[in-house]
Structure formats: C-alpha cells, structure tokens
Amino acid sequence: MSELQLQTATADTVPEQAEFSRWVEAALQGRIDDWELAIRLVDEAESQALNRDYRGKDAPTNVLSFPAELPDGIDLPLLGDLVICAPVVAREAREQDKLWLAHWAHLTVHGVLHLLGFDHKTVTEAEIMENEERRILAQLGYADPYA
C-alpha cells in the first residue's frame, strides 16, 4: 500500500498499516502484483460530504471506493483510493456484534473489490461479490461477514 492517511479523531483506535496491507494483498492475490492504493481514514463529516458529493447520499457511510481514472497512455499501477469512516465502522461492529478487526478487514476487502470492478447493484452481482469476500476473509482467518 502506498499510503495510509489518518484524518480521524479516533486514529488511535484503527488498525495498523500492516493490517491494511495484508487485507489489500489478500484481495488482490492472483489478480494484480504491482499496485498502489491510498486508504484515507476519516470522521463522519468527511464521509458524509464525499458520499453526498459523489453518490448523492447525504449520510456518512462505512467505505467509499474511488477507482483511479488515468488518461490514455499513462501506465501506472494506481488502483485508486479507499475512504473508510472510522466511527461508522466501530458503530457497525458493535451493532452487528462483529469482531472489530474482522469488520475492518471486511470493509477493506469490500472496498478493494469495488476498485477491481466488483459491484452489488443486482442480486447476481451481490452474490458474486459476497462470495468473493467470504473466500478472501476465510483465507485471512475471519468468519463469514454475512452469517
């Protein structure tokens, strides 16, 4: 991973960069060898502003994925950016009775899969993406996040 940006008041309660790298590498295994990615950990205000401006949803969300849009002829290993809202992730983990680190892993893998073109707009797309998430998380030693 090229960069982990901590823009949250809860920076002392987020996983270490090594964990994020491990999760990203697991999601990219067998797909991409050379890659760059920025993960920005934010508070609810920034998450809400980005979600409103880019998705038309005026509320904070757990993870946003911004795939790199490089001009033709530019060949860089840039995947894009993930923006993860630390307070939302913590709240969801508590509300869903999930292990804190497992939920962070799930949302990181979920975001990376979006950068690779996976989506969940249709039932079929959701099944494919969720099965891929389950497979990757199981390899990492985490339980099924959808169970």
PASEBA-1860 file (N, C-alpha, C; in nm, 3 decimals):
! residues 147
1> MSELQLQT> 0.086/-0.117/0.000/0.000/0.000/0.000/0.090/0.122/0.000 ~ 0.054/0.219/-0.077/0.141/0.335/-0.085/0.117/0.435/0.027 ~ -0.006/0.445/0.079/-0.028/0.549/0.178/-0.150/0.518/0.264 ~ -0.136/0.543/0.394/-0.247/0.537/0.488/-0.259/0.676/0.548 ~ -0.371/0.741/0.523/-0.394/0.877/0.572/-0.490/0.872/0.690 ~ -0.447/0.925/0.803/-0.531/0.928/0.923/-0.589/1.067/0.940 ~ -0.717/1.082/0.906/-0.785/1.210/0.918/-0.907/1.192/1.009 ~ -0.885/1.129/1.121/-0.993/1.100/1.213/-0.947/1.124/1.356
9> ATADTVPE> -1.039/1.170/1.437/-1.009/1.192/1.578/-0.988/1.060/1.651 ~ -1.030/0.951/1.589/-1.018/0.819/1.651/-0.899/0.742/1.594 ~ -0.795/0.813/1.552/-0.679/0.750/1.489/-0.612/0.647/1.578 ~ -0.627/0.660/1.710/-0.564/0.564/1.799/-0.645/0.435/1.813 ~ -0.762/0.429/1.748/-0.847/0.310/1.757/-0.871/0.249/1.619 ~ -0.772/0.259/1.532/-0.783/0.199/1.399/-0.670/0.098/1.381 ~ -0.688/0.003/1.291/-0.582/-0.096/1.268/-0.452/-0.033/1.219 ~ -0.345/-0.107/1.236/-0.213/-0.064/1.190/-0.205/-0.076/1.037
17> QAEFSRWV> -0.114/-0.001/0.977/-0.097/-0.006/0.833/-0.065/-0.147/0.785 ~ 0.009/-0.225/0.863/0.042/-0.361/0.823/-0.083/-0.446/0.804 ~ -0.185/-0.424/0.886/-0.310/-0.498/0.872/-0.378/-0.461/0.740 ~ -0.386/-0.332/0.712/-0.448/-0.289/0.587/-0.373/-0.349/0.467 ~ -0.242/-0.348/0.472/-0.163/-0.405/0.362/-0.194/-0.553/0.345 ~ -0.204/-0.626/0.454/-0.234/-0.769/0.449/-0.371/-0.793/0.385 ~ -0.469/-0.714/0.422/-0.605/-0.730/0.368/-0.610/-0.696/0.220 ~ -0.544/-0.586/0.182/-0.542/-0.546/0.042/-0.471/-0.653/-0.042
25> EAALQGRI> -0.357/-0.699/0.006/-0.283/-0.803/-0.068/-0.365/-0.930/-0.086 ~ -0.442/-0.966/0.015/-0.527/-1.085/0.005/-0.635/-1.066/-0.102 ~ -0.692/-0.947/-0.107/-0.796/-0.918/-0.207/-0.739/-0.914/-0.348 ~ -0.613/-0.876/-0.361/-0.550/-0.863/-0.493/-0.474/-0.989/-0.537 ~ -0.459/-1.084/-0.447/-0.381/-1.205/-0.476/-0.433/-1.276/-0.601 ~ -0.341/-1.301/-0.693/-0.377/-1.368/-0.817/-0.439/-1.275/-0.921 ~ -0.452/-1.149/-0.887/-0.513/-1.053/-0.979/-0.414/-0.947/-1.026 ~ -0.346/-0.886/-0.930/-0.255/-0.775/-0.958/-0.133/-0.790/-0.869
33> DDWELAIR> -0.015/-0.780/-0.927/0.109/-0.790/-0.849/0.165/-0.654/-0.811 ~ 0.158/-0.561/-0.904/0.214/-0.428/-0.882/0.100/-0.330/-0.867 ~ 0.090/-0.266/-0.750/-0.024/-0.178/-0.725/0.011/-0.068/-0.626 ~ -0.064/0.039/-0.639/-0.057/0.149/-0.543/-0.200/0.186/-0.506 ~ -0.218/0.220/-0.380/-0.351/0.247/-0.327/-0.336/0.337/-0.206 ~ -0.425/0.432/-0.194/-0.430/0.514/-0.073/-0.557/0.479/0.003 ~ -0.542/0.466/0.134/-0.657/0.447/0.222/-0.661/0.566/0.316 ~ -0.772/0.634/0.315/-0.792/0.752/0.399/-0.895/0.718/0.505
41> LVDEAESQ> -0.857/0.729/0.631/-0.946/0.702/0.743/-0.999/0.836/0.792 ~ -1.132/0.850/0.790/-1.193/0.980/0.815/-1.301/0.971/0.924 ~ -1.347/1.089/0.966/-1.460/1.101/1.057/-1.588/1.112/0.976 ~ -1.700/1.117/1.045/-1.831/1.117/0.979/-1.855/1.238/0.889 ~ -1.808/1.355/0.927/-1.834/1.475/0.846/-1.772/1.462/0.706 ~ -1.648/1.416/0.699/-1.584/1.400/0.568/-1.649/1.288/0.488 ~ -1.683/1.179/0.554/-1.750/1.068/0.486/-1.884/1.113/0.429 ~ -1.958/1.187/0.508/-2.089/1.236/0.462/-2.074/1.330/0.343
49> ALNRDYRG> -1.978/1.422/0.349/-1.957/1.516/0.238/-1.920/1.441/0.110 ~ -1.830/1.345/0.119/-1.790/1.269/0.000/-1.906/1.184/-0.052 ~ -1.979/1.121/0.037/-2.093/1.037/-0.002/-2.200/1.122/-0.070 ~ -2.222/1.242/-0.018/-2.320/1.335/-0.077/-2.272/1.383/-0.214 ~ -2.147/1.425/-0.222/-2.096/1.485/-0.345/-2.078/1.383/-0.458 ~ -2.040/1.260/-0.424/-2.009/1.162/-0.528/-2.117/1.056/-0.549 ~ -2.203/1.036/-0.449/-2.306/0.932/-0.463/-2.447/0.985/-0.443 ~ -2.459/1.113/-0.408/-2.592/1.172/-0.388/-2.662/1.123/-0.263
57> KDAPTNVL> -2.587/1.070/-0.168/-2.645/1.020/-0.043/-2.590/1.103/0.072 ~ -2.677/1.181/0.136/-2.634/1.278/0.238/-2.628/1.214/0.377 ~ -2.538/1.117/0.390/-2.515/1.049/0.518/-2.376/0.987/0.514 ~ -2.313/0.974/0.631/-2.183/0.906/0.631/-2.203/0.758/0.598 ~ -2.098/0.697/0.543/-2.103/0.556/0.508/-1.974/0.488/0.552 ~ -1.972/0.357/0.553/-1.856/0.286/0.604/-1.734/0.295/0.512 ~ -1.753/0.269/0.382/-1.639/0.272/0.290/-1.682/0.326/0.155 ~ -1.599/0.409/0.098/-1.617/0.460/-0.038/-1.495/0.421/-0.119
65> SFPAELPD> -1.518/0.381/-0.243/-1.410/0.342/-0.333/-1.405/0.438/-0.451 ~ -1.287/0.488/-0.480/-1.266/0.578/-0.592/-1.160/0.519/-0.685 ~ -1.202/0.446/-0.788/-1.105/0.388/-0.881/-1.024/0.497/-0.951 ~ -0.898/0.467/-0.978/-0.812/0.562/-1.050/-0.864/0.578/-1.192 ~ -0.865/0.701/-1.237/-0.904/0.731/-1.374/-0.785/0.799/-1.442 ~ -0.700/0.715/-1.498/-0.578/0.765/-1.561/-0.603/0.796/-1.708 ~ -0.538/0.901/-1.759/-0.551/0.933/-1.902/-0.494/0.820/-1.988 ~ -0.544/0.809/-2.109/-0.492/0.711/-2.204/-0.342/0.729/-2.220
73> GIDLPLLG> -0.270/0.618/-2.225/-0.126/0.623/-2.245/-0.047/0.629/-2.116 ~ -0.112/0.652/-2.004/-0.043/0.656/-1.875/-0.056/0.517/-1.812 ~ 0.057/0.452/-1.793/0.057/0.316/-1.741/0.121/0.314/-1.602 ~ 0.038/0.335/-1.501/0.083/0.332/-1.362/0.003/0.225/-1.288 ~ 0.059/0.169/-1.183/-0.011/0.063/-1.108/-0.112/0.118/-1.007 ~ -0.163/0.239/-1.030/-0.253/0.305/-0.936/-0.393/0.244/-0.944 ~ -0.438/0.183/-0.834/-0.573/0.126/-0.827/-0.677/0.233/-0.798 ~ -0.647/0.321/-0.705/-0.741/0.424/-0.664/-0.730/0.451/-0.516
81> DLVICAPV> -0.841/0.498/-0.458/-0.843/0.536/-0.317/-0.962/0.472/-0.248 ~ -0.941/0.437/-0.121/-1.049/0.397/-0.033/-1.062/0.502/0.076 ~ -1.184/0.537/0.109/-1.211/0.626/0.220/-1.297/0.547/0.318 ~ -1.245/0.525/0.438/-1.315/0.445/0.538/-1.346/0.535/0.658 ~ -1.470/0.534/0.699/-1.514/0.617/0.811/-1.500/0.539/0.942 ~ -1.400/0.574/1.021/-1.368/0.501/1.144/-1.485/0.494/1.242 ~ -1.556/0.605/1.270/-1.667/0.595/1.365/-1.781/0.505/1.316 ~ -1.808/0.506/1.185/-1.913/0.420/1.131/-1.872/0.273/1.143
89> VAREAREQ> -1.748/0.243/1.113/-1.700/0.104/1.123/-1.712/0.056/1.267 ~ -1.670/0.138/1.362/-1.677/0.099/1.503/-1.822/0.078/1.546 ~ -1.910/0.167/1.507/-2.052/0.156/1.544/-2.115/0.031/1.483 ~ -2.087/0.006/1.354/-2.142/-0.113/1.289/-2.094/-0.241/1.356 ~ -1.967/-0.246/1.391/-1.913/-0.366/1.456/-1.986/-0.392/1.587 ~ -2.010/-0.287/1.665/-2.083/-0.303/1.792/-2.227/-0.347/1.766 ~ -2.296/-0.274/1.675/-2.437/-0.302/1.648/-2.459/-0.441/1.590 ~ -2.366/-0.487/1.508/-2.379/-0.618/1.441/-2.310/-0.729/1.520
97> DKLWLAHW> -2.257/-0.695/1.636/-2.188/-0.790/1.723/-2.078/-0.865/1.648 ~ -1.997/-0.788/1.575/-1.886/-0.845/1.499/-1.755/-0.808/1.567 ~ -1.655/-0.891/1.547/-1.522/-0.858/1.596/-1.474/-0.734/1.523 ~ -1.418/-0.642/1.599/-1.376/-0.512/1.547/-1.280/-0.528/1.429 ~ -1.174/-0.606/1.446/-1.074/-0.621/1.341/-1.133/-0.694/1.219 ~ -1.220/-0.788/1.242/-1.283/-0.860/1.131/-1.369/-0.766/1.046 ~ -1.436/-0.671/1.111/-1.520/-0.577/1.035/-1.433/-0.482/0.952 ~ -1.322/-0.437/1.010/-1.227/-0.355/0.934/-1.175/-0.433/0.813
105> AHLTVHGV> -1.139/-0.559/0.834/-1.089/-0.642/0.725/-1.195/-0.655/0.616 ~ -1.318/-0.683/0.656/-1.426/-0.699/0.559/-1.446/-0.574/0.475 ~ -1.453/-0.459/0.539/-1.478/-0.336/0.464/-1.360/-0.298/0.375 ~ -1.239/-0.330/0.417/-1.123/-0.304/0.332/-1.127/-0.394/0.208 ~ -1.152/-0.522/0.228/-1.164/-0.616/0.116/-1.279/-0.574/0.025 ~ -1.392/-0.537/0.083/-1.508/-0.493/0.007/-1.471/-0.373/-0.082 ~ -1.403/-0.275/-0.024/-1.363/-0.157/-0.100/-1.267/-0.190/-0.212 ~ -1.170/-0.277/-0.186/-1.074/-0.316/-0.290/-1.146/-0.387/-0.404
113> LHLLGFDH> -1.240/-0.474/-0.372/-1.315/-0.542/-0.478/-1.391/-0.442/-0.564 ~ -1.443/-0.338/-0.503/-1.507/-0.232/-0.583/-1.406/-0.168/-0.678 ~ -1.284/-0.144/-0.630/-1.181/-0.086/-0.717/-1.149/-0.177/-0.835 ~ -1.168/-0.307/-0.816/-1.142/-0.404/-0.923/-1.261/-0.422/-1.016 ~ -1.372/-0.354/-0.987/-1.488/-0.360/-1.075/-1.604/-0.445/-1.023 ~ -1.588/-0.507/-0.907/-1.699/-0.581/-0.849/-1.806/-0.483/-0.802 ~ -1.932/-0.528/-0.802/-2.040/-0.442/-0.754/-2.150/-0.529/-0.696 ~ -2.251/-0.465/-0.640/-2.362/-0.538/-0.578/-2.495/-0.469/-0.607
121> KTVTEAEI> -2.507/-0.414/-0.728/-2.630/-0.344/-0.767/-2.742/-0.441/-0.800 ~ -2.708/-0.560/-0.847/-2.809/-0.661/-0.878/-2.788/-0.780/-0.784 ~ -2.887/-0.866/-0.776/-2.877/-0.985/-0.692/-2.760/-1.072/-0.737 ~ -2.745/-1.090/-0.867/-2.636/-1.173/-0.919/-2.500/-1.112/-0.886 ~ -2.486/-0.981/-0.908/-2.360/-0.913/-0.875/-2.330/-0.926/-0.726 ~ -2.432/-0.908/-0.643/-2.413/-0.916/-0.497/-2.367/-1.056/-0.457 ~ -2.426/-1.159/-0.515/-2.386/-1.296/-0.483/-2.240/-1.321/-0.519 ~ -2.201/-1.275/-0.636/-2.062/-1.293/-0.681/-1.966/-1.220/-0.587
129> MENEERRI> -1.997/-1.094/-0.557/-1.909/-1.014/-0.473/-1.903/-1.069/-0.330 ~ -2.017/-1.103/-0.274/-2.020/-1.155/-0.138/-1.947/-1.288/-0.127 ~ -1.959/-1.373/-0.226/-1.885/-1.500/-0.225/-1.735/-1.476/-0.231 ~ -1.694/-1.378/-0.309/-1.552/-1.345/-0.318/-1.503/-1.289/-0.183 ~ -1.583/-1.205/-0.120/-1.547/-1.152/0.012/-1.532/-1.266/0.113 ~ -1.628/-1.358/0.112/-1.623/-1.472/0.204/-1.495/-1.553/0.183 ~ -1.460/-1.579/0.058/-1.341/-1.658/0.025/-1.215/-1.589/0.077 ~ -1.202/-1.461/0.048/-1.083/-1.386/0.089/-1.074/-1.378/0.241
137> LAQLGYAD> -1.185/-1.346/0.306/-1.184/-1.334/0.452/-1.155/-1.468/0.519 ~ -1.205/-1.576/0.463/-1.176/-1.709/0.518/-1.026/-1.738/0.509 ~ -0.963/-1.701/0.397/-0.818/-1.719/0.383/-0.741/-1.639/0.488 ~ -0.799/-1.526/0.529/-0.737/-1.441/0.631/-0.768/-1.488/0.773 ~ -0.857/-1.588/0.783/-0.892/-1.640/0.915/-1.012/-1.576/0.980 ~ -1.093/-1.505/0.902/-1.212/-1.438/0.956/-1.339/-1.514/0.917 ~ -1.438/-1.502/1.002/-1.567/-1.568/0.980/-1.644/-1.498/0.868 ~ -1.745/-1.566/0.817/-1.834/-1.514/0.714/-1.900/-1.386/0.765
145> PYA> -1.875/-1.272/0.700/-1.932/-1.146/0.749/-2.083/-1.136/0.725 ~ -2.137/-1.225/0.644/-2.279/-1.220/0.613/-2.360/-1.324/0.692 ~ -2.292/-1.401/0.778/-2.363/-1.505/0.854/-2.448/-1.441/0.964
END
